[in-house]
């Protein structure tokens, strides 16, 4: 089941557009843009085999596959908010972000390249 939306779509899109216009946008704008894009990934790729973490703003479980019931999923992805928004919008390629060490991805299903960009 996809995650419940906490950020209204219109508000999320506005925050994402504001971040794209100014990557140094205020923290609340960045937080909303990150949460919106994480939710969007969860809606588009429902599942619980990969956990994507963008501290301190949020995390989502997504991608169909083996379901775990306790602890950390078998595949995890973690990155900072700026990198996440860059890969989510396509301004940075997933493989380039991983190669540069800006994304930490572990597990068989941890490559989000097939699902990004979201916009």
N, C-alpha and C positions, 0 to 999 in steps of 0.2 A: 504494500500500500504506500503510495507517495506521501511525503511529509505534509502535514497541515501547513498551509500558508500563514505566516505571521506578518509578512510584509505585503501590503496590498500591491498588486501588479503595477498599477499606475505610479505609486510612490516609489517602488523599486526601479522602474524604468527611468523616472525623473532623477533619482540619485545616481544611477549608472551614467546617464547622460551628463550630469553635472561633474562626475569624476572624469569622464572622457574629455570634457572641456577643460578641466583643471585637475590633474593628478594630485595636486597639493590641496585638494578640497578639504573642508573641515572634517574632523573625526566622525561626527554623526552622519555625514553624507557618505563617507567611506564605509561605515558600519552598515548602513542601510543597503548600499550597493553590494557589499559582500554577502549579507544575509539573503538578499533577493536572488543573487546568482547561485548561491548554494541551494536555495529552495528550487530554483529553476532546474538545476542539474538533477535534483531528486525527483522532480515531476517528470522530466524527460527520460530519466534512466532509473526507474524504480527498482528497488532491491535493497539487500542488506549485506552484500559481500565486500563492499569497499566503504571505508569511512574517510571522508575528506574533511580535514581540519584547517581552519584559518583563524588561529588564535589572535586576539581574544574575542573575535566577533562571532564565531559560530562553527558548526560542524554539521555534516549531513551523511547519512548512510544511503548508498545508492548502488546501482548496477546489479542486475540479476545474477544469481549464482548460488553457491552453497550458503545456507543460512546458519549463522552462529547464534548461540543463545546466551552466552556469558562472555564478558571481557571484551577485549579489542578484536575487531573483525580480522580475518586472515590477511586482508590487504588494506593498507593505510596510505594516505597521502597527506602531507602537511606542508604548508607554505605560509608566507606572510601575506597581508592583505593586498599590497601593491602587485606582487607577482600573481596572486590569484586573479585579480581583476584584469591584468594584462593577458593571461592565458584564456580567461573566460570571454574576453572580447576579441581575441585573435591578434592583438598587437604584439604578442610574444608566442612563438610556437611552443607547444608542450615539450617536444623533444629538446629544444634549445634550453628551456627552463630547467629541465632535469639535468642535462649535460653541464649546465653552469652551476649546479648545486643549489639553485634557488627553490627547487621543489624536492622534497624527500618522499620517495614513493617506494613501498615495499609490498611484495606479494604478487601472485600471478595476475590478478586483475587490476593492478594499480595504475596501469597506463590509461589516462583519460583522453589520450589523443583522438580516439574515434568519436568522442562526445563533445569535443571542444573545437571551435569556439561556440558559445551559446547564442551570440547575437548575429 
